[in-house]
Amino acid sequence: MAEISKVLCILVLFFVSGFADIAEPDYKSEDDSNEFSGHSLKVVKRFGNNNPAAVQPGQPAKPAAPKRKRGPFLGKWELHSNNSGVSTMHAILLPKVNQIVMFDATIWRVSQIQLSPDKMPCRIDRLHNNQPDCWAHSVLYDVDTAKLKTLKVNTDTWCSSGGLTVDGNLVSTGGYQGGANTARYLSACDNCDWKEYPTALADRRWYATQVTLADGGFLVVGGRDVFSWEYIPPEGQSNKAANYFPLLKETCDYLQGNFGPVNSFRLENNLYPFVYLVPDGNVYIFANNRSILFDPKTDKVLREYPVIPGGPRSYPASAASALLPLKPNRANPNAVDAEVLICGGATYDSYMLGETKKPLPPALQDCGRMVITSPNPVWKMEMMPTRRVMGDAVNLPTGDVLIINGAKTGSAGWHDADDPNLNPVLYRPDAPDGRKFRELAPTNIARMYHSVAVLLQDGRVLIAGSNDNDGYLYNVKFPTELRVEKFSPTYLNPRFNKRKPQILADQSESVAGFGKTFQLKVKSNETIDEKDFKVTLYSPPFVTHSISMNQRLIVLDVTEVKNNVSPGVANIVAVAPPSGAVAPPGYYLLTAVHRGVPSHSVWFQVK
């Protein structure tokens, strides 16, 4: 009898362990969050000299030998490149070429890669006595090989904004000084380069936000000392005037007191506002701790939302923000709820304390989410495992949100934060209360001010940038960071490899009109269960300063799953988004997700 009991116990343990790593739903407690497997970076000195001068730009990093420890899989870090050429302040994944545009600012007149011969003559720096500047300040980064192609930008892109056109090309706006009124265009092709129009915008847009509208056009909102909005004009044209926007004036914080030569300190806390296109075609705008629903067609505020408790959230308080997945339904295409998530941030006076070299206060630890389409919207507050400012929120193809990068004290700004937050956090919107957050495997590279996070086709998240300095500096506490990492979320657990679905791109449709059905062929080693299967669309965002402009994930309505139309292949019929207000026309990453495991994403066009 004792032997039978032993056998039964072993069988039970085997059964439990076989299901312990199922990706969704996997609502484990946080008690095991300190154990992880698959962390491939060696533990080295975390901060200090990181001078990449001896490293050839565009060369992939040598992979470290993976270490395996017992415990749940909490993600894996890989060092992909030692030198990205430029410190990545801005980034976006381009369709068609599947490369990331990375750029910083021209004001420093240096980088770690010089312009290639085909980009000559050198840029002329009109702010420094017309001196030649032969350094590249923008590159195309190959996400597979880490190879670089230099791009030539003339106007200063420092703290600019951007988004993708209907054709998958990049439009970037604003910047510093001579770049503040500029609209820049970069086509998604191997041999293309920047085209710049320095007088396109009526107002100077430094720390402004650009949002894509339902027709594929763009709106740009705010900027330092600019309380207005305007449409981005057609290429080559210039706006004559902008539209005054009272919310930005009302949310610009000032602190009264004795600050040496001045009696008022400008805190702002309303730069880089969070702006989202709502499924009714209007625009949600959040600045500081307030938000509104705005109709740009009539230039009217349609409603004001409750103030988020806890403190300011937009730059330099710099919380992480995301629009949670949109879920259109063919039976009622006009009833699509939209919910906003805002996590972390800084106290009201954090920026002032950093600038005046006083003790830095702890960052905020709470998250607020609100259904902005509800007739009675309220903020529902939750607590993250740790405090975080300057975090990036990445919509994953599963519908979860990855919160990554940032610090535990201070605010955005040079030398205004400390105590890097090295652990990403997975936020699961549909998990029970108290079990939505899961702390993941840590990196050993501080990602502070001016760092970015970009979702890739293979489901990994590329992490780059971090420059806490006025220039390219290395012998400082937080050096200018040129290393590029990739983080594998929990759904890339090697144990799931056999379960990973595959979209057969050559047998699937890659374009669909609004509200139209389209077909996918999905290969799978297991029978696809319609209840545990979904198809998602993801719009690649323009990422800078902890804000991901135009990021949105749409969970499509799936009307048919027919298994074994050929051996191991299912035919999937899905419905494209109902309108441009739900998904603006353009290019998206399309992913098949089965039992919480996503496929490699393919490019898909909605029009």
Sequence and secondary structure as in RCSB ss.txt:
>XXXX:A:sequence
MAEISKVLCILVLFFVSGFADIAEPDYKSEDDSNEFSGHSLKVVKRFGNNNPAAVQPGQPAKPAAPKRKRGPFLG
KWELHSNNSGVSTMHAILLPKVNQIVMFDATIWRVSQIQLSPDKMPCRIDRLHNNQPDCWAHSVLYDVDTAKLKT
LKVNTDTWCSSGGLTVDGNLVSTGGYQGGANTARYLSACDNCDWKEYPTALADRRWYATQVTLADGGFLVVGGRD
VFSWEYIPPEGQSNKAANYFPLLKETCDYLQGNFGPVNSFRLENNLYPFVYLVPDGNVYIFANNRSILFDPKTDK
VLREYPVIPGGPRSYPASAASALLPLKPNRANPNAVDAEVLICGGATYDSYMLGETKKPLPPALQDCGRMVITSP
NPVWKMEMMPTRRVMGDAVNLPTGDVLIINGAKTGSAGWHDADDPNLNPVLYRPDAPDGRKFRELAPTNIARMYH
SVAVLLQDGRVLIAGSNDNDGYLYNVKFPTELRVEKFSPTYLNPRFNKRKPQILADQSESVAGFGKTFQLKVKSN
ETIDEKDFKVTLYSPPFVTHSISMNQRLIVLDVTEVKNNVSPGVANIVAVAPPSGAVAPPGYYLLTAVHRGVPSH
SVWFQVK
>XXXX:A:secstr
 HHHHHHHHHHHHHHHHHHTT STT    GGGTT  S   S     SS    TTS TT B         SS    
EEEEEES  SS  SEEEEETTTTEEEEE  STT   SSB  GGG S EEETTTTTEEE B SEEEEETTT  EEE
E   S  TT EEEE TTS EEEE  SGGGTT EEEE SSTT   EEETT  SS  SS EEEE TTS EEEE  TT
  EEEE  STT   S  EE HHHHHT EEEEEEETTEEEEEEE  BS EEEE TTS EEEEETTEEEEEETTTTE
EEEE    TTS  SBTS  EEEE  B   TTSTT    EEEEE    TTHHHHHHTT    B   EEEEEETTSS
S   EEEE SS  BS EEEE TTS EEEE  EEEE SSTT EEEE    EEE TTS TT SEEE    SS   TT
EEEEE TTS EEEEE   SSSS  SSSS     EEEEE GGG GGGGGG  EE GGGS  EE TT EEEEEEE S
S   GGGEEEEEEE  EEETTEEET EEEE EEEEEEEEEETTEEEEEEE  SSTTTS SEEEEEEEEETTEE  
 EEEEE 
